[in-house]
Amino acid sequence: MKLLLILIFLVNTAFAQDAIIIQEGEVAEFTGILMSRERATEALRAEKANLVLKDLQVAQEELTEYHRVAARTARVKLSEAQFSGFWANTGYFALGVILTGFAFKVNQKISDL
């Protein structure tokens, strides 16, 4: 967001200079580059398109970073879930072995009576 505000500020200051129209044969008050009105319009359009592309690049970089962080977070959560799932399954298996052994012993005692 801050970068977008900086870009907007830079665009406004870049186009803030006054343009002076000089007719053919007139003497300019300052040195510079003269161009036709069509060329100036084309240059202005190209500059605006360039700014849009820069904004899109900034947005793309922000989205890429967002997705990179989201993927890293998802990998950590998945790893934690796999680890806890492993121990839960191991615990359930051990509990099943103990209960089966207990049931077997109880059944053995009952059949001895």
mmCIF file of the C-alpha atoms, coordinates in Angstrom:
data_MODEL
# 
_entry.id   MODEL 
# 
loop_
_atom_site.group_PDB 
_atom_site.id 
_atom_site.type_symbol 
_atom_site.label_atom_id 
_atom_site.label_alt_id 
_atom_site.label_comp_id 
_atom_site.label_asym_id 
_atom_site.label_entity_id 
_atom_site.label_seq_id 
_atom_site.pdbx_PDB_ins_code 
_atom_site.Cartn_x 
_atom_site.Cartn_y 
_atom_site.Cartn_z 
_atom_site.occupancy 
_atom_site.B_iso_or_equiv 
_atom_site.pdbx_formal_charge 
_atom_site.auth_seq_id 
_atom_site.auth_comp_id 
_atom_site.auth_asym_id 
_atom_site.auth_atom_id 
_atom_site.pdbx_PDB_model_num 
ATOM 1   C CA . MET A 1 1   ? 0.000   0.000   0.000   1.00 0.00 ? 1   MET A CA 1 
ATOM 2   C CA . LYS A 1 2   ? 2.809   2.403   0.872   1.00 0.00 ? 2   LYS A CA 1 
ATOM 3   C CA . LEU A 1 3   ? 4.524   1.609   -2.406  1.00 0.00 ? 3   LEU A CA 1 
ATOM 4   C CA . LEU A 1 4   ? 1.348   2.387   -4.317  1.00 0.00 ? 4   LEU A CA 1 
ATOM 5   C CA . LEU A 1 5   ? 1.058   5.764   -2.606  1.00 0.00 ? 5   LEU A CA 1 
ATOM 6   C CA . ILE A 1 6   ? 4.687   6.524   -3.448  1.00 0.00 ? 6   ILE A CA 1 
ATOM 7   C CA . LEU A 1 7   ? 4.063   5.636   -7.099  1.00 0.00 ? 7   LEU A CA 1 
ATOM 8   C CA . ILE A 1 8   ? 0.992   7.872   -7.216  1.00 0.00 ? 8   ILE A CA 1 
ATOM 9   C CA . PHE A 1 9   ? 3.000   10.721  -5.716  1.00 0.00 ? 9   PHE A CA 1 
ATOM 10  C CA . LEU A 1 10  ? 5.811   10.227  -8.240  1.00 0.00 ? 10  LEU A CA 1 
ATOM 11  C CA . VAL A 1 11  ? 3.347   10.163  -11.140 1.00 0.00 ? 11  VAL A CA 1 
ATOM 12  C CA . ASN A 1 12  ? 1.714   13.367  -9.994  1.00 0.00 ? 12  ASN A CA 1 
ATOM 13  C CA . THR A 1 13  ? 5.042   15.147  -9.656  1.00 0.00 ? 13  THR A CA 1 
ATOM 14  C CA . ALA A 1 14  ? 6.261   13.805  -13.015 1.00 0.00 ? 14  ALA A CA 1 
ATOM 15  C CA . PHE A 1 15  ? 3.272   15.261  -14.856 1.00 0.00 ? 15  PHE A CA 1 
ATOM 16  C CA . ALA A 1 16  ? 3.093   18.410  -12.740 1.00 0.00 ? 16  ALA A CA 1 
ATOM 17  C CA . GLN A 1 17  ? 5.399   20.400  -15.023 1.00 0.00 ? 17  GLN A CA 1 
ATOM 18  C CA . ASP A 1 18  ? 3.591   22.910  -17.189 1.00 0.00 ? 18  ASP A CA 1 
ATOM 19  C CA . ALA A 1 19  ? 3.593   22.123  -20.869 1.00 0.00 ? 19  ALA A CA 1 
ATOM 20  C CA . ILE A 1 20  ? 4.011   25.074  -23.173 1.00 0.00 ? 20  ILE A CA 1 
ATOM 21  C CA . ILE A 1 21  ? 2.851   24.919  -26.771 1.00 0.00 ? 21  ILE A CA 1 
ATOM 22  C CA . ILE A 1 22  ? 5.224   26.594  -29.179 1.00 0.00 ? 22  ILE A CA 1 
ATOM 23  C CA . GLN A 1 23  ? 4.172   27.296  -32.733 1.00 0.00 ? 23  GLN A CA 1 
ATOM 24  C CA . GLU A 1 24  ? 6.532   26.728  -35.618 1.00 0.00 ? 24  GLU A CA 1 
ATOM 25  C CA . GLY A 1 25  ? 9.006   29.589  -35.912 1.00 0.00 ? 25  GLY A CA 1 
ATOM 26  C CA . GLU A 1 26  ? 8.614   30.804  -32.316 1.00 0.00 ? 26  GLU A CA 1 
ATOM 27  C CA . VAL A 1 27  ? 11.606  30.992  -29.986 1.00 0.00 ? 27  VAL A CA 1 
ATOM 28  C CA . ALA A 1 28  ? 11.430  28.816  -26.877 1.00 0.00 ? 28  ALA A CA 1 
ATOM 29  C CA . GLU A 1 29  ? 12.045  30.364  -23.447 1.00 0.00 ? 29  GLU A CA 1 
ATOM 30  C CA . PHE A 1 30  ? 14.169  27.411  -22.391 1.00 0.00 ? 30  PHE A CA 1 
ATOM 31  C CA . THR A 1 31  ? 16.177  24.566  -23.849 1.00 0.00 ? 31  THR A CA 1 
ATOM 32  C CA . GLY A 1 32  ? 14.618  21.161  -24.266 1.00 0.00 ? 32  GLY A CA 1 
ATOM 33  C CA . ILE A 1 33  ? 13.217  18.703  -26.713 1.00 0.00 ? 33  ILE A CA 1 
ATOM 34  C CA . LEU A 1 34  ? 10.418  19.664  -29.054 1.00 0.00 ? 34  LEU A CA 1 
ATOM 35  C CA . MET A 1 35  ? 7.932   17.106  -30.243 1.00 0.00 ? 35  MET A CA 1 
ATOM 36  C CA . SER A 1 36  ? 4.666   17.124  -32.074 1.00 0.00 ? 36  SER A CA 1 
ATOM 37  C CA . ARG A 1 37  ? 1.370   17.029  -30.224 1.00 0.00 ? 37  ARG A CA 1 
ATOM 38  C CA . GLU A 1 38  ? 0.769   13.481  -31.498 1.00 0.00 ? 38  GLU A CA 1 
ATOM 39  C CA . ARG A 1 39  ? 4.165   12.332  -30.272 1.00 0.00 ? 39  ARG A CA 1 
ATOM 40  C CA . ALA A 1 40  ? 3.580   14.006  -26.883 1.00 0.00 ? 40  ALA A CA 1 
ATOM 41  C CA . THR A 1 41  ? 0.191   12.273  -26.581 1.00 0.00 ? 41  THR A CA 1 
ATOM 42  C CA . GLU A 1 42  ? 1.787   8.958   -27.517 1.00 0.00 ? 42  GLU A CA 1 
ATOM 43  C CA . ALA A 1 43  ? 4.583   9.490   -24.965 1.00 0.00 ? 43  ALA A CA 1 
ATOM 44  C CA . LEU A 1 44  ? 2.019   10.338  -22.282 1.00 0.00 ? 44  LEU A CA 1 
ATOM 45  C CA . ARG A 1 45  ? 0.015   7.183   -23.102 1.00 0.00 ? 45  ARG A CA 1 
ATOM 46  C CA . ALA A 1 46  ? 3.190   5.090   -23.004 1.00 0.00 ? 46  ALA A CA 1 
ATOM 47  C CA . GLU A 1 47  ? 4.147   6.579   -19.626 1.00 0.00 ? 47  GLU A CA 1 
ATOM 48  C CA . LYS A 1 48  ? 0.707   5.825   -18.198 1.00 0.00 ? 48  LYS A CA 1 
ATOM 49  C CA . ALA A 1 49  ? 0.858   2.260   -19.557 1.00 0.00 ? 49  ALA A CA 1 
ATOM 50  C CA . ASN A 1 50  ? 4.299   1.891   -18.002 1.00 0.00 ? 50  ASN A CA 1 
ATOM 51  C CA . LEU A 1 51  ? 2.938   3.021   -14.638 1.00 0.00 ? 51  LEU A CA 1 
ATOM 52  C CA . VAL A 1 52  ? 0.079   0.517   -14.893 1.00 0.00 ? 52  VAL A CA 1 
ATOM 53  C CA . LEU A 1 53  ? 2.579   -2.238  -15.655 1.00 0.00 ? 53  LEU A CA 1 
ATOM 54  C CA . LYS A 1 54  ? 4.702   -1.199  -12.676 1.00 0.00 ? 54  LYS A CA 1 
ATOM 55  C CA . ASP A 1 55  ? 1.601   -1.280  -10.453 1.00 0.00 ? 55  ASP A CA 1 
ATOM 56  C CA . LEU A 1 56  ? 0.763   -4.740  -11.754 1.00 0.00 ? 56  LEU A CA 1 
ATOM 57  C CA . GLN A 1 57  ? 4.321   -5.888  -11.082 1.00 0.00 ? 57  GLN A CA 1 
ATOM 58  C CA . VAL A 1 58  ? 4.132   -4.612  -7.505  1.00 0.00 ? 58  VAL A CA 1 
ATOM 59  C CA . ALA A 1 59  ? 0.779   -6.357  -7.047  1.00 0.00 ? 59  ALA A CA 1 
ATOM 60  C CA . GLN A 1 60  ? 2.206   -9.564  -8.517  1.00 0.00 ? 60  GLN A CA 1 
ATOM 61  C CA . GLU A 1 61  ? 5.197   -9.422  -6.159  1.00 0.00 ? 61  GLU A CA 1 
ATOM 62  C CA . GLU A 1 62  ? 2.900   -8.869  -3.169  1.00 0.00 ? 62  GLU A CA 1 
ATOM 63  C CA . LEU A 1 63  ? 0.674   -11.791 -4.215  1.00 0.00 ? 63  LEU A CA 1 
ATOM 64  C CA . THR A 1 64  ? 3.696   -14.015 -4.777  1.00 0.00 ? 64  THR A CA 1 
ATOM 65  C CA . GLU A 1 65  ? 5.012   -13.222 -1.304  1.00 0.00 ? 65  GLU A CA 1 
ATOM 66  C CA . TYR A 1 66  ? 1.552   -13.789 0.207   1.00 0.00 ? 66  TYR A CA 1 
ATOM 67  C CA . HIS A 1 67  ? 1.259   -17.196 -1.451  1.00 0.00 ? 67  HIS A CA 1 
ATOM 68  C CA . ARG A 1 68  ? 4.827   -18.105 -0.482  1.00 0.00 ? 68  ARG A CA 1 
ATOM 69  C CA . VAL A 1 69  ? 4.036   -17.381 3.180   1.00 0.00 ? 69  VAL A CA 1 
ATOM 70  C CA . ALA A 1 70  ? 0.692   -19.212 2.943   1.00 0.00 ? 70  ALA A CA 1 
ATOM 71  C CA . ALA A 1 71  ? 2.397   -22.265 1.415   1.00 0.00 ? 71  ALA A CA 1 
ATOM 72  C CA . ARG A 1 72  ? 5.059   -22.249 4.138   1.00 0.00 ? 72  ARG A CA 1 
ATOM 73  C CA . THR A 1 73  ? 2.364   -22.055 6.825   1.00 0.00 ? 73  THR A CA 1 
ATOM 74  C CA . ALA A 1 74  ? 0.381   -24.858 5.191   1.00 0.00 ? 74  ALA A CA 1 
ATOM 75  C CA . ARG A 1 75  ? 3.501   -27.075 5.024   1.00 0.00 ? 75  ARG A CA 1 
ATOM 76  C CA . VAL A 1 76  ? 4.172   -26.520 8.722   1.00 0.00 ? 76  VAL A CA 1 
ATOM 77  C CA . LYS A 1 77  ? 0.554   -27.321 9.642   1.00 0.00 ? 77  LYS A CA 1 
ATOM 78  C CA . LEU A 1 78  ? 0.587   -30.426 7.447   1.00 0.00 ? 78  LEU A CA 1 
ATOM 79  C CA . SER A 1 79  ? 3.821   -31.607 9.016   1.00 0.00 ? 79  SER A CA 1 
ATOM 80  C CA . GLU A 1 80  ? 2.406   -31.088 12.504  1.00 0.00 ? 80  GLU A CA 1 
ATOM 81  C CA . ALA A 1 81  ? -0.803  -32.914 11.564  1.00 0.00 ? 81  ALA A CA 1 
ATOM 82  C CA . GLN A 1 82  ? 1.139   -35.844 10.111  1.00 0.00 ? 82  GLN A CA 1 
ATOM 83  C CA . PHE A 1 83  ? 3.317   -36.051 13.219  1.00 0.00 ? 83  PHE A CA 1 
ATOM 84  C CA . SER A 1 84  ? 0.390   -35.911 15.643  1.00 0.00 ? 84  SER A CA 1 
ATOM 85  C CA . GLY A 1 85  ? -1.560  -38.342 13.445  1.00 0.00 ? 85  GLY A CA 1 
ATOM 86  C CA . PHE A 1 86  ? 1.321   -40.802 13.582  1.00 0.00 ? 86  PHE A CA 1 
ATOM 87  C CA . TRP A 1 87  ? 1.431   -40.719 17.388  1.00 0.00 ? 87  TRP A CA 1 
ATOM 88  C CA . ALA A 1 88  ? -2.365  -40.895 17.645  1.00 0.00 ? 88  ALA A CA 1 
ATOM 89  C CA . ASN A 1 89  ? -2.429  -43.979 15.404  1.00 0.00 ? 89  ASN A CA 1 
ATOM 90  C CA . THR A 1 90  ? 0.440   -45.524 17.358  1.00 0.00 ? 90  THR A CA 1 
ATOM 91  C CA . GLY A 1 91  ? -1.400  -44.855 20.627  1.00 0.00 ? 91  GLY A CA 1 
ATOM 92  C CA . TYR A 1 92  ? -4.642  -46.331 19.313  1.00 0.00 ? 92  TYR A CA 1 
ATOM 93  C CA . PHE A 1 93  ? -2.770  -49.406 18.085  1.00 0.00 ? 93  PHE A CA 1 
ATOM 94  C CA . ALA A 1 94  ? -1.057  -49.860 21.475  1.00 0.00 ? 94  ALA A CA 1 
ATOM 95  C CA . LEU A 1 95  ? -4.376  -49.377 23.259  1.00 0.00 ? 95  LEU A CA 1 
ATOM 96  C CA . GLY A 1 96  ? -5.940  -51.993 20.977  1.00 0.00 ? 96  GLY A CA 1 
ATOM 97  C CA . VAL A 1 97  ? -3.137  -54.445 21.753  1.00 0.00 ? 97  VAL A CA 1 
ATOM 98  C CA . ILE A 1 98  ? -3.543  -53.868 25.501  1.00 0.00 ? 98  ILE A CA 1 
ATOM 99  C CA . LEU A 1 99  ? -7.346  -54.207 25.389  1.00 0.00 ? 99  LEU A CA 1 
ATOM 100 C CA . THR A 1 100 ? -7.115  -57.334 23.234  1.00 0.00 ? 100 THR A CA 1 
ATOM 101 C CA . GLY A 1 101 ? -4.612  -58.853 25.666  1.00 0.00 ? 101 GLY A CA 1 
ATOM 102 C CA . PHE A 1 102 ? -6.849  -57.912 28.584  1.00 0.00 ? 102 PHE A CA 1 
ATOM 103 C CA . ALA A 1 103 ? -9.911  -59.400 26.855  1.00 0.00 ? 103 ALA A CA 1 
ATOM 104 C CA . PHE A 1 104 ? -7.950  -62.566 26.107  1.00 0.00 ? 104 PHE A CA 1 
ATOM 105 C CA . LYS A 1 105 ? -6.880  -62.891 29.765  1.00 0.00 ? 105 LYS A CA 1 
ATOM 106 C CA . VAL A 1 106 ? -10.440 -62.267 30.994  1.00 0.00 ? 106 VAL A CA 1 
ATOM 107 C CA . ASN A 1 107 ? -11.747 -64.852 28.537  1.00 0.00 ? 107 ASN A CA 1 
ATOM 108 C CA . GLN A 1 108 ? -9.094  -67.334 29.737  1.00 0.00 ? 108 GLN A CA 1 
ATOM 109 C CA . LYS A 1 109 ? -10.063 -66.808 33.414  1.00 0.00 ? 109 LYS A CA 1 
ATOM 110 C CA . ILE A 1 110 ? -13.754 -67.196 32.618  1.00 0.00 ? 110 ILE A CA 1 
ATOM 111 C CA . SER A 1 111 ? -13.163 -70.433 30.654  1.00 0.00 ? 111 SER A CA 1 
ATOM 112 C CA . ASP A 1 112 ? -11.059 -71.854 33.550  1.00 0.00 ? 112 ASP A CA 1 
ATOM 113 C CA . LEU A 1 113 ? -14.040 -71.557 35.900  1.00 0.00 ? 113 LEU A CA 1 
# 
